[in-house]
Amino acid sequence: MPNLIALTAASDGTSALEQGGRGVFTDALLQVLGQGSSQALTYAQAARQIPALVAARSYQIPYFQGNLERPVFGNSLRTAPVAWEVTELGPPLTLAGPPLPGLGAGAEL
């Protein structure tokens, strides 16, 4: 999948942990994404900040892969939608978007 950015809570050989029913990695990710700034945050900047936040609470090692110089939530390279859209109100309701495993023509939700 071209232009894919992968952020994982733990590398091979480490477990993704929770504390108080919340993921340690998820908390760190939300903390970094929640910082206000007039500059666009890149995945590389997030990848530098998140491991330290995780390490303060867990031994797990987050993993980041892809073109990390891209801005987080940036979509300038996207050529196809990443969500389904309603194309006809029907009935039946008609949707268009990327293929989803297990859902094909005539599928009922």
ABEGO torsion letter per residue (X at the ends): XBGBBBBBABBBGBBBBBBGGBBAAAAAAAAAAABBBABBBBAAAAAAAAAAAAAAABABBBBBBEBAABBBGBAAABABBABBBBABAOOBBBBBEBBBBGBBBGBBX
